[in-house]
Amino acid sequence: MINFDEQFFVKMDYPDEQIGRYFKSAEHNLRIAESVKVPEVTFKFSYDALIKLGITVCVSSGYKVKSRAGHHIKILETLSNILKDKEIKVFADVMRVKRNQDLYGDGVIISEKEANEYFEFVSGVFAKAKKVLFK
């Protein structure tokens, strides 16, 4: 049983078609990450796709995510728990920290190799999530 912390989630039912729209939005970001050959853009859209996928998986479980400090951590943790893959939380947290350093700090340089690794990781999470979302 997954614990949905009431500080970050609220119980809410969503119709299947709305869950599909959430997924398409996440997938759209993943396609942008794949199509652009600028490492920082690939990284940013890969991260955004991962967060949107996490939101989609939460929504498909009947929970809306509350927007507040720390909610990305909870989204990624919950995605990892629902997909039963601890690696997701670990790798996704590295992405989250880099994103925060870039956004709130003095920036980060993402190499092409790193960007491709992040994209491949997120693509793999999408493959796992599809099995849960579209049984």
C-alpha positions in Angstrom: 0.0 0.0 0.0 1.3 3.4 -1.0 1.2 6.2 1.6 -0.1 9.4 0.1 1.0 12.1 2.6 -2.0 14.4 3.1 0.3 17.4 3.3 1.2 16.8 -0.4 -1.8 14.9 -1.8 -5.6 15.1 -1.7 -7.9 12.2 -2.7 -9.6 12.9 -6.0 -11.1 10.7 -8.7 -10.2 11.4 -12.3 -11.8 10.0 -15.5 -9.6 7.8 -17.7 -9.7 10.4 -20.5 -8.2 13.1 -18.2 -5.5 10.7 -17.1 -4.7 10.1 -20.7 -4.4 13.9 -21.3 -2.0 14.1 -18.4 0.1 11.3 -19.9 0.1 12.9 -23.3 1.4 16.1 -21.8 4.2 14.3 -20.1 5.0 12.3 -23.3 5.0 15.6 -25.3 7.8 16.9 -23.0 9.7 13.7 -23.5 9.5 14.0 -27.3 10.8 17.6 -27.1 13.7 16.3 -25.0 14.5 13.7 -27.7 14.2 16.1 -30.6 16.4 19.0 -29.4 20.1 18.5 -29.5 21.0 21.1 -26.9 22.0 19.2 -23.7 20.5 21.6 -21.2 17.2 21.6 -23.1 17.2 17.8 -23.3 17.8 17.7 -19.6 15.2 20.3 -18.7 12.5 18.6 -20.8 13.5 15.2 -19.5 13.1 16.4 -15.9 9.8 18.1 -16.7 8.5 14.9 -18.4 9.5 12.9 -15.4 7.6 15.2 -13.0 4.6 15.2 -15.3 4.7 11.4 -15.5 4.9 11.3 -11.7 1.8 13.5 -11.5 0.0 11.3 -14.0 0.8 8.1 -12.0 -0.5 9.9 -8.8 -3.6 11.0 -10.6 -4.2 7.5 -11.9 -4.0 6.3 -8.3 -6.7 8.8 -7.3 -4.6 11.6 -5.8 -4.1 15.2 -6.8 -0.7 16.7 -6.0 -0.7 19.9 -3.9 1.7 22.5 -5.1 3.9 23.4 -2.2 7.6 23.4 -1.2 9.0 19.9 -1.5 6.3 18.6 -3.7 8.7 17.4 -6.5 10.5 15.2 -3.9 7.1 13.7 -2.9 6.1 13.2 -6.6 9.4 11.4 -7.4 9.3 9.3 -4.2 5.7 8.3 -4.9 6.4 7.5 -8.5 9.3 5.3 -7.4 7.1 3.5 -4.8 4.2 2.9 -7.2 6.5 1.5 -9.9 8.4 -0.5 -7.2 11.8 0.7 -8.3 14.0 2.4 -5.7 16.5 3.4 -8.4 13.9 5.9 -9.8 13.9 7.9 -6.5 17.8 7.9 -6.4 18.4 8.9 -10.0 15.5 11.3 -10.2 16.7 13.1 -7.0 20.1 13.7 -8.7 18.2 15.3 -11.6 16.1 17.4 -9.2 19.2 18.7 -7.4 20.9 19.6 -10.7 17.7 21.3 -11.8 17.6 23.3 -8.6 21.3 24.3 -8.8 20.7 25.5 -12.3 17.5 27.3 -11.5 18.3 28.8 -8.0 22.1 28.7 -8.1 24.9 29.8 -10.4 23.9 27.3 -13.1 25.2 23.9 -14.1 26.7 22.6 -17.3 25.0 19.5 -18.7 27.2 17.5 -21.1 25.7 15.8 -24.1 26.6 12.4 -22.5 24.8 13.4 -19.3 21.8 14.7 -21.2 21.5 11.4 -23.1 21.8 9.4 -19.9 19.0 11.4 -18.3 16.8 11.1 -21.3 17.4 7.3 -21.5 16.6 7.0 -17.8 13.4 8.9 -18.1 12.4 6.9 -21.2 12.8 3.8 -19.2 10.6 5.1 -16.4 8.0 5.9 -19.0 8.1 2.3 -20.2 7.5 1.0 -16.7 4.8 3.5 -16.0 2.9 2.6 -19.2 2.5 -1.0 -17.8 0.9 0.5 -14.7 -1.2 3.2 -16.4 -2.5 1.2 -19.4 -3.1 -2.4 -18.0 
